[in-house]
Amino acid sequence: MAPNTKISLKNEELYEKIRLINNKSVFKILEITQNNKLKINEIVKEVKIARTKIKSHLSRMEKLNLIEKTIDGKYVRVKSKMNLN
């Protein structure tokens, strides 16, 4: 198969979710938000990567319906929609 040939998938969204979850930082975010709604600052402390990278991951995760964001006063809280158990 030629390197630039696009492979057609029946479930492109699932494929994109799997690709994203394959990132250890993203997986860690899903783990720590399983049972808790965490503020972004709390996620940054736990995952130990830059806030901008966390926000980028969260944006992609929200688009793929992997997390739920809620506004709590001046804070945004994040909770995983995935069951990793």
C-alpha positions as CSV (number, residue, x, y, z in Angstrom):
1,M,0.0,0.0,0.0
2,A,1.4,3.4,-0.9
3,P,2.4,5.5,2.2
4,N,-0.1,8.4,1.4
5,T,-3.1,6.1,0.8
6,K,-5.9,6.9,3.2
7,I,-7.5,3.9,4.9
8,S,-11.2,4.2,5.2
9,L,-12.6,3.1,8.6
10,K,-16.2,2.4,9.7
11,N,-15.6,4.0,13.1
12,E,-13.2,6.9,12.7
13,E,-14.3,8.4,16.0
14,L,-13.4,5.3,18.0
15,Y,-10.1,5.1,16.2
16,E,-9.4,8.8,17.2
17,K,-10.4,8.0,20.9
18,I,-8.0,5.1,21.0
19,R,-5.2,7.2,19.5
20,L,-5.7,9.9,22.1
21,I,-6.0,7.5,25.0
22,N,-2.7,5.9,23.9
23,N,-1.0,9.0,25.3
24,K,0.1,8.4,28.9
25,S,-0.8,11.9,30.0
26,V,-4.3,11.6,28.6
27,F,-4.8,8.2,30.2
28,K,-3.6,9.6,33.6
29,I,-6.2,12.4,33.3
30,L,-8.9,9.8,32.7
31,E,-7.7,7.8,35.7
32,I,-7.6,10.7,38.2
33,T,-10.9,12.1,37.1
34,Q,-12.8,8.7,37.3
35,N,-14.3,9.4,40.6
36,N,-13.6,13.1,41.2
37,K,-14.4,16.4,39.4
38,L,-10.9,18.0,39.5
39,K,-9.9,21.6,38.7
40,I,-7.4,22.1,35.9
41,N,-4.8,23.2,38.5
42,E,-5.3,19.9,40.3
43,I,-4.8,18.0,37.1
44,V,-1.6,19.9,36.3
45,K,-0.2,19.0,39.7
46,E,-1.1,15.3,39.3
47,V,0.0,14.8,35.7
48,K,3.1,17.0,36.0
49,I,3.0,18.5,32.5
50,A,2.5,22.1,31.4
51,R,-0.9,23.7,31.8
52,T,-1.1,24.5,28.1
53,K,-0.5,20.9,27.2
54,I,-3.2,19.8,29.7
55,K,-5.7,22.3,28.2
56,S,-4.9,21.0,24.7
57,H,-5.5,17.4,25.9
58,L,-8.7,18.4,27.6
59,S,-10.0,20.2,24.5
60,R,-9.4,17.1,22.4
61,M,-10.8,14.8,25.0
62,E,-14.0,17.0,25.3
63,K,-14.4,16.9,21.5
64,L,-14.3,13.1,21.6
65,N,-16.8,13.0,24.5
66,L,-14.3,11.4,26.9
67,I,-14.7,14.0,29.6
68,E,-17.3,16.3,31.0
69,K,-16.4,19.9,31.9
70,T,-18.5,21.9,34.4
71,I,-18.2,25.4,35.7
72,D,-17.9,25.8,39.5
73,G,-17.8,29.5,40.3
74,K,-14.6,30.7,38.6
75,Y,-13.2,27.2,38.1
76,V,-13.6,24.6,35.5
77,R,-13.9,21.0,36.8
78,V,-13.3,17.9,34.7
79,K,-14.7,14.4,35.1
80,S,-14.0,11.4,33.0
81,K,-17.0,9.9,31.1
82,M,-15.0,6.6,30.6
83,N,-15.1,3.6,32.9
84,L,-11.5,2.3,33.1
85,N,-12.3,-0.5,35.5
